[in-house]
Amino acid sequence: MDKTRTTSCYAVIFWSKLREGGEGYQEAAERMEALAAEQEGYVGIESVRDASGDGVTISYWESREAIARWRDHPEHRLIQERGRREWYAEYRLEVSRVERSLHFPA
């Protein structure tokens, strides 16, 4: 769990359902996570997926402009298209403003 967010930011929430098979998905997801972390305005990421293929990835960004740059990144665009074509049965994307974040380390 990311514990570094101390100021307001934006959250890109990506809910998805994987199709059966999914060859190459995990490698692509790991590459996109690493590539996102190199982008200006990136704050962090959290991702979970269950055994049935339902998952959510939340990436955090300093601004809407940083989100737009990430959305339009050429390598990310290629993976987005491959996801629609090969990996996702369905998905939903939401962008929200994070006004406050608390963390309780048990």
N, C-alpha and C positions, 0 to 999 in steps of 0.2 A: 504494500500500500504506500502510495506517495505521501510523504509527510512534509514536503518542502513548500507548499503553497501557503503564503502568509498574507498575500494581498489579493484584491479582486482580480478576476481573469475571466476568460470565456471557456466553456466546456463544449466540446463537440462529442455528442453521444451517438454512437453507432451501434444499433441493435441489429443482429443478423441471425439467420437460420441457414446453416450449411446444407448443401445437397449431399447425398451419399457419394462416397469416393473422395473427392477433394485432393487429388494428387497435386503436390506442390504448394498447397495452401499454407501450411505451417512455415515453410521457408520464406514465402512471400510476406507473410505477416511479420516475421522476425525482421526481414529486410526493411519493411515499411516503418516499423518501430524505430529501428536504428537511424533510418533516413530522416524521420520526423524529428528526432532528437538533435539533428544537425541544423535544423532550420531556425532562422532568426524568429524570436517571439515564442518559441516552444517553452512550455513550463513543465509538462510531465504527462504521463500516461498510466492508465490502469485498464486491465483487460481480464475477462473471465469467459469461459465457455464450458457448458456442461456436456455430458456424454451423449445427449440427444442432438447436439449441434447448435443449440441456442447459445448465443453469446452477446456480450456487450463490451465495447471498448470506449473508454472516455479519454480523449486527449484534451489537454489544457493549453491555452494560448493567451498571450498578453493582449491581443487585439483582434478585431475582425479582419484587419488587413493581413495579419499573420496567418489567419485561417484561410483566407482567399489565396495567398501565396502557396500554402500547402496544398489546397485543393487543386491548384493549377500546375503544380510541379510536374514536369514531363514524365518522370519515372512513376510517380504516384498515379498520374492519369492512365498509364498503361496497365497498372495493377487494378485500378478501378474498373476498367473495361473487362479485364480478364475475370474479375470477381463476378460481374454481371453475367458474363458468358459461361463461366465454368463452375464457380464455387457457391454462389448464393441462391438459395431457393427464394429468399426474400430478405429485405433489409429496410431499415428506417433510420434516418439521420435527423438529429435535433441539435440546435445550437442554443446554448443558454448562457446567461451571465451569472457568474459565481460572485456573490456579494460578500460572502463570509464563509470561512472554512474552519472547523474545529477538529481537533484530533485528540483522542484519549488513548494513550498507550497503557494497556493493562499490564 
